[in-house]
Amino acid sequence: MAAYGRVLTRWVGGPSSPGLTVMNFRRNTGSYTDAVTAVRAFWAALASYLPTAYTLTVDPLVEEHESSDGSITGTWTAGTAPADVVGTGATAWAAGVGFRVTWDTGAVVNGHRVKGRTFIIPVLTANYDSSGTIAAATITAVNTAATNLRTAASGGSTPLVIYTKAGPRGPGALTDVSTGIVPDQVAVLRGRRVA
């Protein structure tokens, strides 16, 4: 089976912290350097949408897992830890609400369509429009950041993937992400995973 690495981003600051965002990348060759760099660039592109209360740290330590069962097979460390990304938005925001990127693969594994989600929460109120959904300019900018993340990671032989856990229907599987889009819907975060 294939190996994949988990790139972690830790959120601190504000009422919904601490938090954790996990993105998975398949390592075809070399190291996870491009994946870590691409994740940091993704968050940097979104800094102006995030409140100044939040600091995002992309962990330079990547745990590598076996896709068939999810077991840890080793670790890899970036030579230089990425600089933190600090939110630069100094206007009003609401805790627990924002938007999400839906990562689509176009694949079906073990009888289910394979999709993933990355929540970007909280964001400034300027990112909403008068209909109560996400502003068109925000959707365009975040869609561009998502495309850049996929392109940068894939160019470095570490494509962004969705991991399907092993279960009664079959073994675990990795599926390459083909698109990442922001739906025109407000996302609500009830809790944030912490590791």
VMD Tcl script that draws the C-alpha trace (Angstrom):
set ca {
  {0.00 0.00 0.00}
  {0.93 3.69 -0.07}
  {2.30 5.96 2.63}
  {0.80 9.31 3.49}
  {1.86 12.10 5.81}
  {-0.32 14.19 8.09}
  {0.54 17.90 8.04}
  {-0.89 19.55 11.15}
  {-1.78 23.21 11.65}
  {-2.31 24.32 15.24}
  {-4.63 27.27 15.95}
  {-4.15 29.34 19.12}
  {-5.91 32.50 20.32}
  {-9.57 33.40 20.58}
  {-12.44 31.47 22.19}
  {-12.34 28.41 19.91}
  {-8.70 27.57 20.49}
  {-6.64 25.54 20.77}
  {-7.48 23.80 17.53}
  {-6.06 21.57 14.88}
  {-6.40 21.27 11.11}
  {-5.14 18.05 9.48}
  {-4.24 17.73 5.79}
  {-2.96 14.49 4.25}
  {-0.39 14.14 1.48}
  {0.86 11.07 -0.36}
  {4.64 10.95 -0.70}
  {5.53 9.68 -4.15}
  {9.23 10.59 -3.92}
  {11.53 12.67 -1.76}
  {10.29 14.40 1.37}
  {7.24 16.29 2.61}
  {8.95 19.68 2.25}
  {6.64 20.83 -0.55}
  {3.55 19.73 1.36}
  {4.55 21.64 4.52}
  {5.49 24.71 2.45}
  {2.21 24.54 0.48}
  {0.10 24.33 3.66}
  {1.89 27.32 5.17}
  {1.37 29.30 1.92}
  {-2.34 28.38 1.96}
  {-2.78 29.84 5.44}
  {-0.66 32.90 4.60}
  {-2.96 33.61 1.63}
  {-5.90 33.62 4.07}
  {-4.31 35.71 6.84}
  {-6.35 38.82 6.02}
  {-9.59 36.84 6.51}
  {-8.59 35.72 10.02}
  {-8.87 37.80 13.21}
  {-5.67 39.17 14.75}
  {-6.40 37.03 17.83}
  {-5.36 33.86 15.96}
  {-1.92 32.44 15.23}
  {-1.59 29.37 13.02}
  {1.50 27.16 13.30}
  {2.24 24.54 10.65}
  {3.99 21.69 12.45}
  {7.37 20.84 10.85}
  {7.03 17.25 12.12}
  {5.06 15.03 9.73}
  {3.85 11.60 10.88}
  {3.84 9.07 8.06}
  {1.10 6.43 8.03}
  {0.34 3.23 6.13}
  {-2.84 3.66 4.11}
  {-4.16 0.11 4.49}
  {-4.66 0.42 8.25}
  {-3.61 3.97 9.24}
  {-0.71 2.80 11.42}
  {2.24 5.15 11.97}
  {5.31 4.01 10.06}
  {7.69 6.87 10.80}
  {8.23 10.59 11.06}
  {9.81 13.26 8.91}
  {10.90 16.75 9.98}
  {11.19 19.88 7.87}
  {14.71 21.33 7.94}
  {13.36 24.74 8.94}
  {10.09 25.22 10.78}
  {7.64 27.37 8.78}
  {7.00 30.85 10.14}
  {3.72 31.25 12.01}
  {0.77 32.81 10.20}
  {-0.95 35.50 12.24}
  {-4.40 36.76 11.34}
  {-4.28 40.36 10.11}
  {-8.00 41.15 10.21}
  {-8.65 43.86 12.78}
  {-12.41 44.27 12.28}
  {-15.42 42.50 13.78}
  {-15.73 38.72 13.73}
  {-17.89 36.04 15.35}
  {-16.50 32.99 17.09}
  {-17.46 29.58 15.71}
  {-18.58 30.62 12.21}
  {-16.81 31.00 8.88}
  {-16.53 28.91 5.73}
  {-15.07 25.65 4.53}
  {-13.19 24.25 1.57}
  {-14.71 21.04 0.23}
  {-12.03 18.82 -1.30}
  {-13.47 16.55 -3.99}
  {-11.80 13.50 -5.50}
  {-14.46 12.30 -7.93}
  {-13.85 8.80 -6.56}
  {-15.95 6.18 -4.81}
  {-14.25 3.98 -2.19}
  {-15.96 1.22 -0.23}
  {-19.34 2.40 -1.53}
  {-18.95 6.08 -0.57}
  {-18.03 9.24 -2.48}
  {-14.68 10.48 -1.20}
  {-14.65 14.11 -0.10}
  {-12.90 16.05 2.63}
  {-13.36 19.41 4.32}
  {-11.12 22.07 5.78}
  {-12.84 24.59 8.04}
  {-11.63 28.19 8.08}
  {-13.24 29.44 11.26}
  {-13.50 32.16 12.52}
  {-13.35 34.82 9.79}
  {-14.10 38.53 9.72}
  {-17.71 39.65 9.20}
  {-16.58 41.43 6.00}
  {-16.44 37.97 4.38}
  {-20.23 37.67 4.43}
  {-22.65 39.35 2.05}
  {-26.07 40.93 2.60}
  {-27.83 37.60 1.97}
  {-26.06 36.01 4.94}
  {-23.77 33.79 2.87}
  {-20.13 34.07 1.81}
  {-19.07 37.12 -0.22}
  {-18.26 36.34 -3.87}
  {-14.80 37.94 -3.64}
  {-13.97 35.76 -0.63}
  {-15.07 32.59 -2.45}
  {-12.90 33.49 -5.46}
  {-9.83 34.24 -3.35}
  {-10.10 31.11 -1.21}
  {-10.75 28.93 -4.27}
  {-7.51 30.33 -5.73}
  {-5.62 29.56 -2.50}
  {-7.01 26.00 -2.55}
  {-5.92 25.51 -6.17}
  {-2.46 26.86 -5.35}
  {-2.17 24.43 -2.43}
  {-3.03 21.44 -4.63}
  {-0.71 22.59 -7.43}
  {2.27 23.26 -5.16}
  {1.95 19.95 -3.31}
  {1.45 17.91 -6.48}
  {4.40 19.61 -8.18}
  {6.56 18.44 -5.30}
  {5.44 14.81 -5.68}
  {3.29 15.00 -2.55}
  {-0.30 15.35 -3.79}
  {-3.07 16.35 -1.40}
  {-5.17 13.25 -0.64}
  {-8.22 12.19 1.31}
  {-7.67 9.16 3.51}
  {-10.54 6.69 3.81}
  {-10.25 4.64 6.99}
  {-10.31 0.88 6.90}
  {-13.66 -0.61 7.85}
  {-16.02 -3.54 7.31}
  {-16.38 -2.66 3.61}
  {-12.66 -2.70 2.83}
  {-9.12 -1.54 3.61}
  {-8.07 2.07 3.96}
  {-7.40 4.00 0.78}
  {-5.81 7.22 -0.47}
  {-7.56 9.28 -3.13}
  {-6.02 12.32 -4.82}
  {-7.93 15.60 -4.47}
  {-9.04 16.90 -7.88}
  {-10.71 20.16 -6.80}
  {-11.15 22.36 -3.77}
  {-14.06 24.79 -3.65}
  {-15.76 27.00 -1.08}
  {-19.54 26.45 -1.07}
  {-21.59 29.64 -0.72}
  {-22.70 28.59 2.76}
  {-21.72 29.66 6.24}
  {-20.02 26.87 8.20}
  {-20.46 26.42 11.93}
  {-17.81 24.80 14.11}
  {-19.18 23.11 17.21}
  {-15.79 21.92 18.42}
  {-12.20 21.83 17.22}
  {-10.04 18.74 17.39}
  {-6.92 19.14 19.48}
  {-3.81 16.97 19.41}
}
mol new
graphics top color blue
foreach p $ca { graphics top sphere $p radius 0.5 }
foreach p [lrange $ca 0 end-1] q [lrange $ca 1 end] { graphics top cylinder $p $q radius 0.2 }
display resetview
